[in-house]
Amino acid sequence: MLIYNAKIYTMSAAGTINSGWIETDGAEIKALGEGAPADFPADAIDAKGGTVLPGFIDAHTHLGIIEDGLAFEGDDCNETTDPFTPQMRALDGINPFDRCFGEARTRGITTAAVCPGSGNACGGTICVIKTAGRRVDDMLISTAGVKFALGENPKSVGNDREDTPVTRMATAALIREGLYKARRYAHDMDSYYSDNENCTPPEYDAKCEALMPLLDRKHKAFFHCHRADDICTAMRIAKEFSLDTVIIHGTEGYKIADIIAEEDVPVICGPIICDRCKPEMKGMELENAAALVKNGVKTAICTDHTVIPIQYLPLSAQAAVKGGLDYDEALRALTSAPAEILGIADRTGSLAAGLDADIQLYRKGDDPLGLMTEPVLVMVSGETVRREEI
């Protein structure tokens, strides 16, 4: 398929092409450029001056793991029988037939990170998936890392169960204990592989196995934190174990934006358009994303679906613009920034030859972040999942 006569936000170093074309070849982008293409295939689409963007990415959701319209029966997000469950995989809890996948596609969201937790000190392993498909195995892009949680959520769950943790100290201690065990487990495995005549392998431990890629920095450690002090605790633990760390929510990030920037830790910011529903969110301000970006923090914007329905991801970015975030930075917070944070920039998040054909097209004059706007064309891995007349 070829789209021409379009303004193309590549969301890459190539910048914006004010009048150009983009061509797909199966599941990937074949080429793009300025002006008019050399050939016009029969299925070419005249964008009529409309806007082409990469598909949006929601970097933190519970899409398909907390199902729409169901209570306990469809809630597979938190295994609260154990406060520390890195071996749980979000992939095993996702129902790709949940109607919210369709609502995501309708609003141009082609990729989502689906996260377990945050009722536990460690909720499990995050997966990044495309929003189109019938079998989650075929939708999977990558395993991004492991989800940890600090603050009120694990405290509240522990208190309800009359079990640990009921303090911030205990939550941090559980995380440290799990990471230390994984480090010792990895050491014992290395000793066995290097000298299997004199060393015995440790007994298999699914939790340690799930955490080992974090210690090797092959996967990232994602920390749910709202308050500034919890963000600092996450960064403290990360330094202790040399983790490649991401802050999820970062509601009070604006209070310590310079410190977060100094530590070079990215933030997945959100939810933004919700109420201050619990004490640790009392400091929520629309200016948060703007303050983070102005201080040089790599920032993505998320819905935390189902907290905010996933189709309101662009509206969340628009709210951040109202709070002072530059418009182009808001687009970046839904495309290239989350792709880089999630480690999938070699697949999606920008428009370039060889990347996945995750593409959306808007009519001329339509605001991609607008409440009343929907893309007229959405492609996920080269497959057209939405099409309207331009």
The 8 nearest C-alpha neighbors of each residue, nearest first, counted from 0:
[[1, 23, 22, 43, 42, 2, 24, 40],
 [0, 2, 22, 43, 21, 44, 23, 3],
 [3, 1, 44, 21, 20, 43, 45, 22],
 [2, 4, 20, 45, 5, 46, 19, 44],
 [3, 5, 46, 48, 19, 18, 47, 45],
 [6, 4, 48, 49, 18, 46, 19, 3],
 [5, 7, 17, 50, 18, 16, 51, 49],
 [8, 6, 51, 16, 15, 9, 50, 5],
 [7, 9, 15, 52, 10, 51, 16, 14],
 [8, 10, 350, 11, 349, 7, 14, 15],
 [11, 9, 349, 8, 335, 14, 331, 350],
 [12, 10, 13, 9, 14, 349, 350, 335],
 [11, 13, 14, 10, 9, 15, 349, 351],
 [14, 12, 11, 9, 15, 10, 16, 351],
 [15, 13, 12, 11, 9, 10, 8, 16],
 [16, 14, 8, 7, 9, 17, 13, 6],
 [17, 15, 7, 18, 6, 19, 33, 8],
 [16, 18, 6, 15, 7, 19, 5, 33],
 [19, 17, 6, 5, 16, 4, 34, 33],
 [18, 20, 33, 34, 5, 32, 4, 3],
 [19, 21, 3, 2, 31, 32, 4, 5],
 [22, 20, 31, 2, 1, 30, 3, 32],
 [21, 23, 1, 30, 29, 0, 28, 31],
 [24, 22, 28, 29, 0, 27, 25, 356],
 [23, 25, 29, 27, 28, 26, 22, 0],
 [24, 26, 381, 27, 23, 380, 28, 382],
 [25, 27, 381, 380, 356, 355, 24, 382],
 [28, 26, 355, 356, 24, 354, 25, 23],
 [27, 29, 23, 352, 356, 353, 354, 30],
 [28, 30, 23, 352, 24, 22, 27, 353],
 [29, 31, 352, 22, 28, 21, 351, 32],
 [32, 30, 21, 20, 22, 352, 351, 29],
 [31, 33, 19, 20, 21, 34, 30, 16],
 [34, 32, 19, 18, 16, 20, 35, 31],
 [33, 35, 19, 18, 32, 36, 20, 4],
 [34, 36, 19, 20, 33, 37, 3, 4],
 [37, 35, 38, 20, 34, 39, 3, 32],
 [36, 38, 35, 39, 34, 40, 20, 32],
 [39, 37, 36, 40, 35, 43, 1, 41],
 [38, 40, 43, 41, 36, 37, 1, 42],
 [41, 39, 43, 42, 38, 1, 0, 44],
 [40, 42, 43, 39, 0, 44, 1, 38],
 [41, 43, 40, 0, 44, 1, 39, 2],
 [44, 42, 1, 40, 41, 2, 39, 0],
 [45, 43, 2, 46, 1, 3, 42, 0],
 [44, 46, 3, 47, 4, 2, 43, 5],
 [45, 47, 49, 5, 4, 48, 3, 44],
 [48, 46, 45, 49, 4, 5, 363, 362],
 [47, 49, 5, 363, 46, 4, 6, 50],
 [48, 50, 363, 362, 46, 5, 361, 47],
 [51, 49, 6, 361, 360, 5, 7, 363],
 [50, 52, 360, 7, 359, 6, 8, 5],
 [53, 51, 8, 359, 358, 7, 54, 360],
 [52, 54, 358, 349, 357, 348, 350, 359],
 [53, 55, 358, 357, 109, 108, 107, 359],
 [54, 56, 108, 333, 334, 109, 107, 53],
 [57, 55, 110, 333, 111, 334, 108, 58],
 [58, 56, 111, 301, 59, 112, 110, 55],
 [57, 59, 112, 301, 337, 111, 56, 267],
 [60, 58, 112, 303, 301, 57, 113, 114],
 [61, 59, 303, 304, 113, 62, 112, 114],
 [60, 62, 113, 64, 114, 304, 65, 63],
 [63, 61, 60, 64, 113, 304, 65, 305],
 [62, 64, 93, 94, 66, 65, 97, 95],
 [63, 65, 93, 92, 75, 61, 62, 76],
 [66, 64, 74, 63, 73, 61, 75, 76],
 [67, 65, 73, 63, 64, 69, 97, 74],
 [66, 68, 69, 97, 65, 99, 98, 73],
 [67, 69, 66, 70, 73, 65, 97, 98],
 [70, 68, 73, 67, 66, 72, 71, 74],
 [69, 71, 72, 73, 74, 68, 66, 65],
 [72, 70, 74, 73, 69, 75, 65, 66],
 [73, 71, 70, 74, 69, 75, 66, 65],
 [72, 74, 66, 69, 71, 65, 70, 75],
 [73, 75, 65, 71, 76, 72, 64, 66],
 [76, 74, 64, 92, 77, 65, 73, 78],
 [75, 77, 115, 116, 74, 64, 65, 78],
 [78, 76, 116, 79, 118, 75, 115, 122],
 [79, 77, 80, 81, 76, 122, 84, 75],
 [78, 80, 81, 77, 82, 119, 118, 156],
 [79, 81, 78, 82, 160, 77, 83, 119],
 [80, 82, 79, 83, 78, 84, 119, 122],
 [83, 81, 119, 120, 79, 84, 121, 80],
 [84, 82, 121, 81, 120, 119, 85, 122],
 [83, 85, 122, 86, 123, 121, 87, 82],
 [86, 84, 123, 87, 206, 121, 209, 122],
 [85, 87, 206, 84, 209, 123, 205, 88],
 [88, 86, 123, 85, 84, 124, 89, 122],
 [89, 87, 124, 90, 123, 91, 86, 125],
 [88, 90, 92, 91, 115, 125, 114, 124],
 [89, 91, 88, 92, 93, 126, 135, 125],
 [90, 92, 89, 88, 93, 87, 135, 64],
 [91, 93, 64, 89, 90, 75, 94, 88],
 [94, 92, 64, 63, 90, 91, 95, 89],
 [93, 95, 63, 96, 97, 64, 92, 66],
 [96, 94, 97, 133, 63, 93, 135, 134],
 [97, 95, 94, 98, 133, 100, 63, 99],
 [96, 98, 99, 95, 63, 94, 100, 66],
 [97, 99, 100, 101, 96, 102, 67, 95],
 [100, 98, 102, 101, 97, 103, 67, 62],
 [101, 99, 103, 98, 102, 130, 97, 104],
 [102, 100, 104, 99, 103, 98, 105, 130],
 [103, 101, 99, 105, 100, 104, 310, 106],
 [102, 104, 108, 100, 310, 101, 106, 105],
 [103, 105, 107, 108, 101, 106, 102, 109],
 [104, 106, 102, 103, 107, 101, 385, 373],
 [107, 105, 104, 103, 373, 310, 108, 102],
 [106, 108, 104, 54, 105, 55, 359, 377],
 [109, 107, 55, 103, 104, 54, 106, 56],
 [108, 110, 54, 130, 129, 55, 379, 104],
 [111, 109, 129, 56, 130, 128, 108, 57],
 [112, 110, 57, 128, 56, 127, 58, 113],
 [111, 113, 127, 58, 59, 126, 60, 114],
 [114, 112, 60, 61, 126, 62, 125, 111],
 [115, 113, 125, 61, 89, 60, 112, 116],
 [114, 116, 76, 122, 89, 123, 77, 125],
 [117, 115, 122, 77, 118, 76, 119, 114],
 [116, 118, 148, 119, 122, 152, 115, 223],
 [117, 119, 153, 116, 152, 77, 156, 79],
 [120, 118, 82, 153, 121, 122, 117, 83],
 [119, 121, 148, 147, 83, 170, 82, 153],
 [122, 120, 147, 83, 119, 84, 85, 146],
 [123, 121, 116, 119, 115, 84, 146, 85],
 [124, 122, 85, 87, 84, 145, 146, 88],
 [123, 125, 145, 88, 144, 89, 87, 85],
 [126, 124, 114, 144, 143, 145, 89, 113],
 [125, 127, 142, 113, 143, 112, 141, 90],
 [128, 126, 112, 141, 140, 111, 139, 113],
 [129, 127, 139, 138, 140, 111, 110, 112],
 [128, 130, 110, 138, 131, 109, 111, 139],
 [129, 131, 109, 110, 100, 128, 104, 132],
 [132, 130, 129, 379, 138, 100, 133, 109],
 [131, 133, 134, 138, 130, 95, 135, 137],
 [132, 134, 95, 135, 96, 131, 137, 138],
 [135, 133, 136, 137, 132, 95, 138, 94],
 [134, 136, 138, 137, 139, 95, 133, 132],
 [137, 135, 139, 134, 138, 90, 128, 133],
 [136, 138, 135, 134, 139, 132, 133, 140],
 [139, 137, 135, 129, 128, 136, 132, 140],
 [140, 138, 128, 136, 137, 141, 127, 135],
 [141, 139, 128, 127, 138, 129, 142, 343],
 [142, 140, 127, 139, 143, 126, 128, 343],
 [141, 143, 126, 144, 125, 127, 124, 140],
 [144, 142, 125, 126, 341, 141, 218, 219],
 [143, 145, 219, 218, 125, 220, 124, 142],
 [144, 146, 124, 220, 123, 125, 221, 147],
 [145, 147, 221, 122, 123, 121, 222, 124],
 [146, 148, 121, 222, 120, 221, 122, 223],
 [149, 147, 223, 120, 222, 117, 121, 119],
 [150, 148, 224, 223, 229, 170, 120, 153],
 [149, 151, 152, 167, 229, 224, 154, 153],
 [150, 152, 154, 155, 153, 149, 279, 167],
 [151, 153, 118, 155, 154, 150, 156, 117],
 [152, 154, 118, 119, 156, 155, 120, 151],
 [155, 153, 165, 151, 157, 152, 164, 156],
 [156, 154, 158, 152, 157, 153, 151, 159],
 [157, 155, 153, 159, 158, 154, 118, 160],
 [158, 156, 162, 164, 160, 154, 163, 165],
 [157, 159, 161, 155, 160, 165, 156, 154],
 [160, 158, 156, 157, 161, 155, 162, 154],
 [161, 159, 157, 162, 158, 156, 163, 155],
 [162, 160, 158, 159, 157, 163, 165, 156],
 [161, 163, 157, 160, 164, 158, 165, 159],
 [164, 162, 157, 165, 169, 161, 82, 158],
 [163, 165, 169, 157, 170, 154, 166, 162],
 [164, 166, 154, 157, 158, 163, 169, 155],
 [167, 165, 168, 169, 164, 154, 170, 163],
 [166, 168, 170, 169, 150, 171, 149, 154],
 [169, 167, 166, 171, 170, 172, 164, 165],
 [168, 170, 172, 164, 166, 171, 167, 173],
 [171, 169, 167, 173, 172, 164, 168, 120],
 [170, 172, 174, 168, 169, 173, 175, 167],
 [171, 173, 169, 175, 174, 170, 176, 168],
 [174, 172, 176, 170, 171, 175, 169, 177],
 [173, 175, 171, 177, 172, 176, 178, 170],
 [174, 176, 172, 178, 177, 173, 179, 171],
 [177, 175, 173, 179, 174, 178, 172, 180],
 [176, 178, 174, 180, 175, 179, 173, 181],
 [177, 179, 181, 175, 180, 176, 182, 174],
 [178, 180, 182, 176, 181, 177, 175, 183],
 [181, 179, 183, 177, 182, 178, 184, 176],
 [180, 182, 207, 184, 178, 179, 183, 211],
 [183, 181, 179, 185, 180, 184, 178, 186],
 [182, 184, 186, 180, 185, 181, 187, 179],
 [183, 185, 181, 187, 186, 182, 180, 188],
 [186, 184, 188, 182, 183, 187, 181, 189],
 [187, 185, 183, 189, 188, 184, 190, 182],
 [188, 186, 190, 184, 189, 185, 183, 191],
 [187, 189, 185, 191, 186, 190, 200, 184],
 [188, 190, 186, 192, 191, 187, 193, 185],
 [191, 189, 187, 193, 188, 192, 194, 186],
 [190, 192, 195, 198, 188, 194, 189, 200],
 [191, 193, 189, 190, 194, 195, 188, 200],
 [192, 194, 190, 191, 189, 195, 198, 188],
 [195, 193, 191, 196, 192, 197, 198, 190],
 [194, 196, 191, 198, 197, 192, 193, 199],
 [197, 195, 194, 198, 199, 191, 193, 192],
 [196, 198, 195, 194, 199, 191, 190, 193],
 [199, 197, 191, 195, 196, 194, 190, 200],
 [198, 200, 191, 195, 201, 197, 196, 187],
 [201, 199, 191, 188, 202, 187, 198, 195],
 [202, 200, 203, 187, 199, 188, 184, 204],
 [201, 203, 204, 200, 184, 199, 188, 205],
 [202, 204, 201, 205, 208, 200, 207, 184],
 [205, 203, 207, 206, 208, 202, 201, 184],
 [204, 206, 208, 207, 86, 209, 203, 85],
 [207, 205, 86, 209, 208, 85, 204, 210],
 [206, 208, 181, 210, 209, 204, 205, 211],
 [207, 209, 205, 206, 211, 210, 204, 181],
 [210, 208, 206, 207, 86, 211, 85, 205],
 [211, 209, 207, 213, 208, 212, 181, 206],
 [210, 212, 214, 213, 208, 209, 181, 207],
 [213, 211, 217, 215, 218, 214, 210, 216],
 [214, 212, 216, 218, 215, 211, 210, 219],
 [213, 215, 211, 216, 212, 242, 240, 210],
 [214, 216, 212, 213, 217, 211, 218, 242],
 [217, 215, 213, 218, 214, 243, 212, 242],
 [216, 218, 212, 215, 213, 219, 214, 144],
 [219, 217, 144, 213, 216, 212, 143, 220],
 [218, 220, 144, 243, 244, 213, 221, 143],
 [219, 221, 244, 145, 144, 243, 245, 146],
 [222, 220, 245, 146, 246, 244, 145, 147],
 [223, 221, 147, 246, 148, 247, 224, 146],
 [222, 224, 148, 247, 149, 147, 246, 248],
 [225, 223, 149, 229, 230, 249, 222, 226],
 [224, 226, 250, 249, 248, 251, 279, 280],
 [227, 225, 251, 229, 228, 279, 224, 250],
 [226, 228, 230, 251, 229, 252, 231, 225],
 [229, 227, 231, 230, 226, 232, 225, 224],
 [230, 228, 232, 226, 231, 227, 224, 149],
 [229, 231, 227, 233, 228, 232, 224, 234],
 [232, 230, 234, 228, 229, 233, 235, 227],
 [231, 233, 229, 235, 230, 234, 236, 228],
 [234, 232, 230, 236, 231, 235, 237, 229],
 [233, 235, 237, 231, 232, 236, 238, 230],
 [236, 234, 232, 238, 237, 233, 231, 239],
 [237, 235, 239, 233, 238, 234, 232, 240],
 [236, 238, 242, 234, 235, 240, 239, 241],
 [239, 237, 241, 235, 240, 236, 234, 242],
 [238, 240, 236, 237, 241, 235, 242, 234],
 [239, 241, 237, 238, 242, 236, 214, 178],
 [242, 240, 238, 237, 239, 243, 214, 216],
 [243, 241, 237, 240, 244, 216, 213, 214],
 [242, 244, 219, 216, 220, 241, 245, 237],
 [243, 245, 220, 219, 242, 221, 264, 237],
 [244, 246, 221, 265, 266, 264, 220, 222],
 [247, 245, 266, 222, 221, 249, 267, 223],
 [246, 248, 223, 267, 222, 249, 266, 224],
 [249, 247, 268, 269, 250, 267, 225, 224],
 [250, 248, 252, 225, 251, 247, 224, 268],
 [249, 251, 225, 248, 283, 252, 226, 280],
 [252, 250, 227, 226, 253, 249, 254, 225],
 [251, 253, 249, 254, 256, 255, 250, 227],
 [252, 254, 256, 287, 251, 290, 255, 291],
 [253, 255, 252, 251, 256, 227, 257, 287],
 [254, 256, 258, 253, 257, 252, 259, 227],
 [257, 255, 253, 259, 291, 252, 258, 254],
 [256, 258, 260, 255, 259, 294, 261, 291],
 [259, 257, 261, 255, 260, 256, 262, 263],
 [260, 258, 256, 262, 261, 257, 264, 263],
 [261, 259, 263, 296, 257, 258, 262, 295],
 [260, 262, 258, 263, 259, 257, 264, 256],
 [261, 263, 259, 260, 264, 258, 234, 257],
 [264, 262, 260, 261, 259, 265, 296, 297],
 [263, 265, 262, 259, 245, 244, 260, 266],
 [266, 264, 297, 245, 296, 298, 246, 263],
 [267, 265, 246, 298, 268, 247, 245, 249],
 [268, 266, 299, 247, 300, 248, 298, 246],
 [267, 269, 248, 300, 266, 299, 249, 301],
 [270, 268, 271, 248, 301, 300, 302, 267],
 [269, 271, 302, 303, 301, 272, 273, 268],
 [270, 272, 269, 273, 315, 285, 318, 302],
 [273, 271, 315, 270, 274, 318, 307, 269],
 [274, 272, 271, 270, 275, 307, 276, 306],
 [273, 275, 276, 272, 271, 280, 283, 277],
 [274, 276, 280, 281, 277, 273, 283, 278],
 [275, 277, 274, 280, 278, 273, 281, 279],
 [276, 278, 280, 279, 275, 281, 151, 274],
 [277, 279, 281, 280, 276, 275, 151, 282],
 [278, 280, 281, 277, 226, 225, 151, 282],
 [281, 279, 275, 282, 278, 283, 277, 225],
 [280, 282, 278, 275, 283, 279, 277, 276],
 [281, 283, 280, 251, 284, 250, 279, 226],
 [282, 284, 280, 250, 281, 251, 275, 285],
 [285, 283, 286, 287, 282, 250, 322, 251],
 [286, 284, 322, 287, 319, 318, 271, 283],
 [285, 287, 322, 284, 289, 288, 323, 290],
 [286, 288, 253, 290, 289, 285, 284, 291],
 [289, 287, 291, 290, 286, 292, 319, 324],
 [288, 290, 324, 292, 286, 323, 287, 291],
 [291, 289, 293, 287, 253, 288, 292, 286],
 [290, 292, 288, 296, 294, 256, 289, 293],
 [291, 293, 295, 296, 289, 294, 290, 288],
 [294, 292, 290, 295, 291, 289, 296, 324],
 [295, 293, 291, 292, 257, 296, 256, 290],
 [294, 296, 292, 293, 260, 297, 291, 257],
 [297, 295, 260, 292, 291, 265, 294, 298],
 [298, 296, 265, 295, 266, 292, 336, 299],
 [299, 297, 266, 267, 296, 265, 332, 292],
 [298, 300, 332, 267, 337, 336, 268, 333],
 [299, 301, 268, 332, 267, 269, 333, 316],
 [302, 300, 269, 57, 59, 58, 303, 268],
 [301, 303, 270, 304, 307, 312, 309, 269],
 [302, 304, 60, 59, 306, 301, 270, 305],
 [305, 303, 60, 306, 307, 302, 308, 309],
 [304, 306, 307, 308, 303, 61, 62, 309],
 [307, 305, 304, 303, 308, 302, 270, 273],
 [306, 308, 304, 302, 305, 309, 303, 270],
 [309, 307, 304, 305, 310, 311, 306, 302],
 [308, 310, 311, 304, 312, 302, 103, 307],
 [311, 309, 103, 312, 308, 106, 102, 313],
 [310, 312, 314, 309, 313, 308, 315, 307],
 [311, 313, 315, 314, 310, 302, 309, 301],
 [314, 312, 368, 316, 315, 311, 317, 369],
 [315, 313, 317, 311, 316, 312, 368, 370],
 [316, 314, 312, 318, 313, 317, 271, 272],
 [315, 317, 319, 313, 314, 318, 329, 320],
 [316, 318, 314, 320, 319, 315, 368, 313],
 [317, 319, 321, 315, 320, 316, 314, 322],
 [318, 320, 322, 316, 321, 317, 324, 285],
 [321, 319, 324, 317, 323, 322, 318, 326],
 [320, 322, 318, 319, 323, 317, 324, 285],
 [323, 321, 286, 285, 319, 320, 324, 318],
 [322, 324, 320, 321, 289, 286, 325, 319],
 [323, 325, 289, 320, 319, 322, 326, 329],
 [324, 326, 328, 327, 320, 329, 323, 289],
 [327, 325, 329, 328, 320, 324, 330, 317],
 [326, 328, 330, 329, 325, 331, 324, 332],
 [329, 327, 331, 325, 326, 330, 332, 324],
 [328, 330, 332, 326, 327, 331, 316, 325],
 [331, 329, 327, 333, 332, 328, 334, 326],
 [330, 332, 328, 334, 329, 333, 335, 336],
 [333, 331, 299, 329, 336, 330, 300, 334],
 [334, 332, 55, 331, 330, 56, 299, 300],
 [335, 333, 348, 331, 55, 56, 336, 332],
 [334, 336, 348, 338, 331, 337, 349, 10],
 [337, 335, 332, 339, 338, 299, 331, 334],
 [338, 336, 340, 299, 339, 58, 335, 341],
 [339, 337, 344, 343, 335, 348, 341, 336],
 [338, 340, 342, 344, 336, 337, 341, 343],
 [339, 341, 337, 342, 338, 336, 265, 245],
 [342, 340, 338, 339, 343, 143, 337, 58],
 [343, 341, 339, 340, 344, 338, 143, 345],
 [342, 344, 338, 345, 346, 341, 339, 347],
 [345, 343, 338, 339, 346, 347, 342, 348],
 [344, 346, 343, 347, 354, 342, 338, 348],
 [347, 345, 354, 344, 343, 355, 348, 353],
 [346, 348, 344, 355, 349, 354, 345, 343],
 [349, 347, 335, 334, 338, 53, 344, 54],
 [350, 348, 10, 53, 9, 347, 335, 11],
 [349, 351, 9, 53, 10, 354, 352, 11],
 [352, 350, 354, 353, 349, 28, 30, 31],
 [351, 353, 30, 28, 29, 354, 350, 31],
 [352, 354, 28, 27, 351, 29, 355, 30],
 [355, 353, 346, 27, 28, 352, 351, 347],
 [356, 354, 27, 380, 346, 357, 347, 26],
 [355, 357, 27, 381, 380, 28, 26, 358],
 [358, 356, 379, 54, 378, 380, 355, 53],
 [357, 359, 53, 54, 378, 377, 356, 52],
 [358, 360, 377, 52, 376, 54, 51, 107],
 [359, 361, 51, 376, 374, 50, 375, 52],
 [362, 360, 374, 50, 49, 375, 365, 363],
 [363, 361, 49, 365, 389, 364, 50, 360],
 [364, 362, 49, 48, 365, 50, 361, 47],
 [363, 365, 362, 366, 49, 361, 50, 48],
 [366, 364, 362, 363, 361, 367, 372, 369],
 [365, 367, 369, 368, 364, 372, 361, 370],
 [368, 366, 369, 365, 372, 361, 313, 373],
 [369, 367, 313, 366, 317, 314, 370, 316],
 [370, 368, 366, 372, 371, 367, 314, 313],
 [369, 371, 372, 314, 368, 313, 311, 373],
 [372, 370, 369, 373, 366, 368, 365, 367],
 [373, 371, 369, 370, 365, 367, 366, 374],
 [372, 374, 106, 375, 105, 371, 361, 367],
 [375, 373, 361, 360, 376, 359, 107, 106],
 [374, 376, 387, 386, 361, 360, 373, 389],
 [375, 377, 386, 360, 385, 374, 359, 387],
 [378, 376, 359, 385, 384, 358, 383, 107],
 [377, 379, 383, 358, 382, 357, 381, 384],
 [380, 378, 357, 382, 381, 109, 356, 383],
 [381, 379, 26, 356, 355, 357, 382, 378],
 [380, 382, 26, 356, 379, 378, 25, 27],
 [381, 383, 378, 379, 380, 384, 26, 25],
 [382, 384, 378, 385, 377, 381, 379, 386],
 [385, 383, 378, 377, 382, 379, 386, 104],
 [386, 384, 377, 376, 383, 105, 375, 387],
 [385, 387, 376, 375, 377, 384, 388, 383],
 [388, 386, 375, 389, 376, 385, 374, 377],
 [387, 389, 375, 386, 376, 362, 46, 44],
 [388, 362, 387, 375, 46, 47, 361, 45]]
